Amino acid sequence: MEMSKVCPNCGKEYEPKFAEKSDAPEGSIYREQHQTGICSNECWNEWLGGGDE
């Protein structure tokens, strides 16, 4: 079952770590992969312009 996505921030093609959003831990990048398509925490921080704490 292929479910690759393309990150809207970096353009990288990747497969989400969890097959279903409901399987991913709440508040994790793994849920965001299903909701927004962002591939990693680094891309999430870059996309939002934060995360430097």
N, C-alpha and C positions, 0 to 999 in steps of 0.2 A: 504494500500500500504506500504509494508515494504521495506526500503532502507537502512538497517543497513550496517555500514562499520566497519572495524577494523583498529585502529590507528597503523601505522607502527612504532611509537615510543614506546608507552606504552602497546600496544596489547589490549586495551579496545575496546569492541564492543559498538557502539553508533549509533544513528540516527541523521543525519544532521538536524540542526534547520529549514532550508528552503528546500523545496522539490526540487527546481531547483537552479542551480548556479546563473542564471540570476535574481532570486528573492532576493538573498542575497546582502547586501550593499557592494559596491566596497571597497577593502582594508581591509575587515573584515575576521576574522577567519572562518566565515560562508561560505565565498567563498572558502577559503583554504580547508574546509572540502570536497568540491567537487573536487578540483584540486589535492590535495596531499593526502587526507585522514587523515591528522592530526586532532585530536579531540579537542584540546584546545590551547589557547595562551601559557599556561605553556609547553605543549608538543612541540609547535612550537619553543619556545625559547630554550628549551632543545635540540631539534633536530638540531637547527642551532648554538647552543652554545652561545647565546647572550640574550639580553633583560633585563640586570641588571641595566639599567639606571634609 
